[in-house]
Amino acid sequence: MFVQQVGLLAGATALRGAELPADYNLEIATTKVEFSPKHSIRTTTYNGRVPGPLLRLREGKPVRIKVTNRSPNPEIVHWHGLFLPSEMDGAMEEGSPMISPGDSLVYEFSPSPAGFRWFHTHTFAGNDLNKGQYTGQHGLLYVEPANEQGAFDAEFFLTLHDWRGQMMGSDDGSMNPSYDISTINGQMLGFGPPLRVRQNQRIKLHLLNSSPTETHWLALPGHTFEVVALDGNPVPQSRAVSMVRLAPAERVTALVTMNNPGVWILGEVRKHVQAAGMGVVVEYAGSSGSRKWHQPQTLQWDYAIFGGIEQQQKEHVEEIPLVFTSKFKGHGAMEAWCINGKSYPYTDSPVLHAGRRYRLLLKNPSLDDHPIHLHRHVFELRSLPGKGATQGIMKDTVLVPSRSEVSVEFVANNPGQTLLHCHQQNHMDLGFMMVFRYA
């Protein structure tokens, strides 16, 4: 039964309860997920699996996705990295509709931009670590470009996630989750199917960190990653690296030449996280024996190496300074996170003018790193801690390290309410959000 039409913008509609054919169906429901024969939990998922289904869409080709909520709680789906009207983006702070238990919502849009995107819940969890991004509500979305970058023989989509969180007090008195289980594609190391490859193959890895709070480092000893895209956007300069770092919500696309036969572990560099399960076996055809892992001695990652040569900018840029701080309520208590001294819903709402370019000065004097995500737009990294100016790296999420500053620039080219927030679930829940509004 048709209940409510909530948006009709530039050929995109969102319909509640519409009985119309859909290209894809997503069902939100609670199910049992088995990470290994000895480790399983009940969690909320898409279509009863972790991660949810991979949606492969064509850039600019209209698609209809019907989402049905079989869970006991109101839910919402955020289409992370897509340029959508705010009513359809999947954030209630922007005016997107929630999906009541037993109800359905049909999203219709022409996907853009091309590249590796994803979708996930965007609800409040608070002290309940069985809600929000702590659950299995995350799925992969790939918008096929007109011309695929780089030749490859096979591709794999890998999703990193942490499970069974418990709030723990830290040295500064704040509360952050600690996890018992870490997985790749919902399986602990050694229990999922291996990535089967052949010598001299060139494989493409699409890596997503869907963790509610944790940054992860991945390595494949004996091999290097040629990073070709960040957050689904081609980098100005592809570079070979020994490991990749992914903050929550970040994606890395890399090519790997399989030139070192054997049975290897592609896994988290930090020993305790790999021991919790974050790894997958990479198996060459015709190889057998014990799996190999060579422990790196340091953690290495640098956005700047993928940037282009800094050039003089002629376009006028308006600066918006944003300072990230916290207000503690006592040792072991939940704190309030603030942007420019205010916690959502009391944060300021800067007004954007369509067509203008803005520089966000992301200042983080706090003791925590923050993965900052801007909805419905893509931004360019412009300056990085200890690296100075850079150019050409386009992202939708950037990690701003503790006691540092990062600047990014974007063009206000998608009118509507636009959310900016820390993608760490507990920080977002504690007020680390603000909404930009267009004039």
N, C-alpha and C positions, 0 to 999 in steps of 0.2 A: 504494500500500500504506500502511495506517495504521501509523505508527511510534510517535508519542508525543503524548499530550495534555498540554499545558503549562499550561493555565489554564482555569478555569471560574468566572467571577466576575460576578455580577449580569447574567447572560445574555450574557456575552462570552466567546468561546473563541478559543484559538489552537491550531491543529492542524498538526503537522509531517507533510507527505506525504499529507494527506487527499485522497482522490479523490472530492470532492463538488463540485457545481456552484458557481461563483462569479459574483458580479455584475460583478466587474472582475478582469482579469489583468494583472499587472506582471511583465515579464521583465527581469532584470538581466543585461546582456551588454556586451561591448566592441564598439564600432562606430566607423566614421569619421564625424566631424561636420564639415561645411563651413560656416565662418563667412562666407566670401566666396570668389570663384573663386581667390584667391591664398592663402587661409588655411584650413587644415584640420588636425585632429588626430584621433588615435584615443583614445577615452575611454570610460569605463563609463557607461551610460545606462539609463533606463527605457524599454522598448519601442522602442529604437533611435532616440530623438529627444531633443532638448534644447529647452525643458524637457520633462519627462515629460508624460503625458496629464493633462488637467484632469479631476479627479473631482468631479462635482456630486452631492452627497448631500442627502437630506432629513433635517432635524433629528429625531432620535428614531426614524427608520425603519431597522431592522436592515439591515446590508450585509455581504457577504462579499467579501474581496479576497485573491486568491491571488497570492503572490509566488514566482517561480521564479528561482533563482540560476544563471545560465549563465556567470558569471565564474569566474576561477580562484581567487578569494579568498573566505573566509567573509564574509558580508554581513549587514546588518540594516537595517530601515526604521523610522525614527522618525516618528510621526504628530504633527507639531509643532502644539501649541495645542489638542489634543483632551483631554478628560477621560477617560482610559482607565485600566484596572488596570495596575499597574507591569509585570506580566508581558507585557503587550501593547504597552506604550508605545514599544518599539523602542530601548531603551538597555540594553546588557548590564550596566551598573553597577547597574541596578534589578532585574536578574534576567530580562530579556527574552532569549529564545533567539536565538542566531545561526543563520543559514541557510548550511549547508555548500554548497560547489560541487556543482551537480547536484541539490540538494534543493529542496523547496518548503515554504512556510509559508502557511497560510490564516488570515487575521484576520477575526473576526466581531465586530461591535460595533454599537451604536446611537449614531451620531455626535452629539456635543454638545461645546461650545456651537455655536450658529449663527455664521456669519461666515466670513471669509477665513482659511483655514489652509493648511498645506502639508506635504509629506512629503519626507524626505531620508535619506541614509545617515548612520550615527552610528558610524563606525569610526575607528580610529587610523590616522594617516597618517605622522607623524614626519617624516623627511627625504625620504620618497617623495611628491613632489608630483603623483603620478598616482593617488593613493588618496584616500579620504575625500571631503570636500566640495570638494577640488580637481577632482574629476571632474564628470561631467554628471548625477550621481544626485540630482536634485531635481525635484519635480513640484508641481502646484497642486491644492489641495483647497478646495472651497467648499461649506459646509454651508448649504443654503437655509433662511433663516428663515421663520417663519410669515407675517411681513409685511415685505417688502423696504423698506429705508429710502430715501426720496427717489425722485422720479420721474425716469426717464432714458429716452433713446431707443435707446442702444446701449451696450455695455460691452466693455472690452478688459482682458485679463490680461497683464501685462508683467513679465518676470523679468530681473533684472540679475545678471550673473555675470562673473567675471574668470578668465582662462585663461593657461596656460603660465607658471606662477609659477617664480621663482628666488629662493632665499634670499639676502638681502642684509644686510650689517651696518649697523646704524644708529648714530647719534651716541653713544648711551648704551652701546654695546657689544653690544646684543641683536641677534637675527636675526629679520627679518620678510620675508615674500615680496614680490616686485615682479613685475608682470605685463606681458606683451607685448600681450595682446588683451583687450578688454572688449566685452561684447555685451548686447543686449536680445533676449530670446527666441531666443538662440543665433545671432543674425545681427549682423554689423557694420553700422554706419550706411551706408545707401544700398544694401544688398544684400538685405535682407528686404522683404517686401511692406509698403507704407505703411499707416498707419491711415487708412482712407477715411471721411470725415465729410461732413456737409452743413451749410450755414449755419443757425444757430439751433437746431441739435441740442444736446441736453444729454447728454453721454456720461459714463459711469462708468468710471474707471480703477482697477484693482486692481494695485497695485505691490508687488513682492516683491524684496528684496535677498537672493539666495542665494549671494552671494560668500563664499568661504572666510574672508576676513579684512578686506575693504575696506568702509568707509563711503562712500555715494554721495549726491550732491545732484542732483536733476533739476529742470529748468525747461522750460516751453513758452512762449517769448517771445510777447507779444501776448495772453496768456491768463492766467487765474488758476485755482488749484486750490482748490475748496471742500472742505476735508478733513472727512469725515463719520465716519471710523472709523480707529483705530490698532490694528494687530495683529488686525484683524477685529472689534474691539469698538467700538460706537458711542461717540463722544465726547460729553461733556455739552454742549459748545458747538462747533458747526461754525464754521470760520473760513476766510476767503479768504486764501491766501498765494501769493507769487510763485514759490516753489520748495519742494520737500520734501526732507527728509534721511532716509535709511534706513541704519541700521547693519546689519551682518550679521544675518539672520533677521527683521528688522522688516518689517512690511507697512503700507502706507498706502492707504486707499480714499478717492478724491476725485472730486467732480463737476466737470466743466468745461463751460461754455457756449461753444459754437463760434460766436463772433460777430466773427471777424476773418479773412475769407477769404484764401486764399493757400496756399502750400506752405511748411510750417514744419518745424523740427527740435524734437522732444522729446528732450532729451539731457542728458548730464552737464554740470554747470556748469563744472567744472574743465577747462581747455582740453586738457591732455595726456591726460586720460581719455577725453574725447570723441574726440580724435584717434586713440586706440587702438580706437575703434569703438563706444563706448557712446552710441547714439542711434538714433532711429527717425523716419522721415518721417511727418508728418501732412499729409494732402492733402485739401483741400476739393473737392467735386464741381465740375467746370467750371473749376478753377484749373490753371495750368501755370506753367512758368518755374523759375528756380533756387530752391532751398530757402533759407528765411530763418532767421537766428539772430542775436539781439541778446545780446551778452555781458554778464551781470550782473557788477557790480563787487565784490560781497561775497557771502559765504555766510551764509544766514539760516535759522534754524530754532529753534523754542522750543516745547517740549511744553506749557508752562504756559498758553499762550493758549487751549488746548482744554479746560482744567479748569473745574470749577464753583466756586461760592463756598464758601470754607472755613467749615465749621460745627463747633460743639463736638461732640466725639466722646464718647459715653457708654459705649461698650463697652470693657471692659478689654483692653489690648494688652500682650503680652509682647515685649520687645525682644531681638533677636539681632544683636550687632555682628559684621560680617564685614569684615576688612581685607585688601586685595589688594596683595601685594608680590611681588617677584621676587628670586631668588638667582642672581647671575651667576657663571659658571664661567670667566670670562676673555674678553677681547675676541674677538669673532667666534665664540664658542662658544654652544651652546644653553643657555638658562637654565632654571631651574625656577620655575614660578609657584606661589604659595602663597596659601592662605586662612587667616588667623590664624596665619601662620608655618609652615603645614604644606602639603605637596604631596600630591595624590592618588596612591596609595590610603591615605595616612596622615592625611588631613584628618579633623577631628572629624565626628561624625554626630549633630547635635542631634536630640533627641526631641520630636516634635510630639504634641499631644493633640487628638483629633478634636473639632471644633467651636470651638476657641479661635482667637483672632485674633493674628497675629504681625507685628511690624514688623522688617524686615530693614534694618539700617543698613549700607549699601554704601559703604565707605570706600576710596577709591582714591588713595593717596599716590604711586603709580607714575607713570612718564613716558608710559604708554600709556593710551588710552581702552579701555574694556571693555564690549562688549555682553553683559549678564548675562541669562541665560535660566533660568526656573524651569519644570520639566516638570510636566505633569498638573494645573496650577493656573493661575489668573489672579491678578495682583496689582494693587493700586491705587497709583498714584504719590502720595506724600504730601509730599515736599519735594524741591526741585530746586536746584542750585547757582545762587546769586545771585537766586533767585526766591522763596524761602521756601516756605510751605505751599501745597499745592494739593489738589484732591479730585476724585474721580469718573473719572479717566483710568485705564481698565483695560487692562493689557497683559500679555504673557508674556515680553517682552524689553525691556530698557531700556539705553541707552548711558550709562555712568558715565564722565564725562570725567576726564582726567588731573588729579591733585591736587585732587579734589573729592569730595563726598559726596552720595549720593542715598538717600532712604529710601522703602521701599515696604511695603505691608501686604497680607496675604492671610489668608484663613480656611482652616484645615486641614480641608478637607471631602472629601478623596479619599484614604482610607487606603492605605498602601503605600509602598514605597521611592520617594523623590522626589529627582531629580537637579537640582542647581543648578550652572551652569558658565558660563564665558566662551564665547560662540559663535564666537570667533575660533579657527579650527581649530588653529593652531600653539600657541596658549595652552592650549587644552583638552588637546592632546597632551602638553604639558609640565606637567601636573598641576593645572590650574586647574579643579578639580571638587570637589564634596562631595555627600554623600547624606544627606538628612533621613530619619529613620525615625519611624514612628508608634508611640506607646505601645501 
